[in-house]
Amino acid sequence: MQAGEWNLALETLCNILIEEEIPINFKAYELLQEVGNILNMERDTWEMLKVHVTP
């Protein structure tokens, strides 16, 4: 993030959450989705996190 690589930072965060099967709440998922949309990223970046969303 310090280097201005926002897309890479979000992609890395999502990959870690997916690989480590870390549960996230719906609000966190929405925030990741919002940031991804602002950065014009592919939806696949965060969509795979849906299975890790807890109620």
Secondary structure, 3 states (H helix, E strand, C coil): CCCCCHHHHHHHHHHHHHHCCCCEEHHHHHHHHHHHHHCCCCCHHHHHHHHHEEC
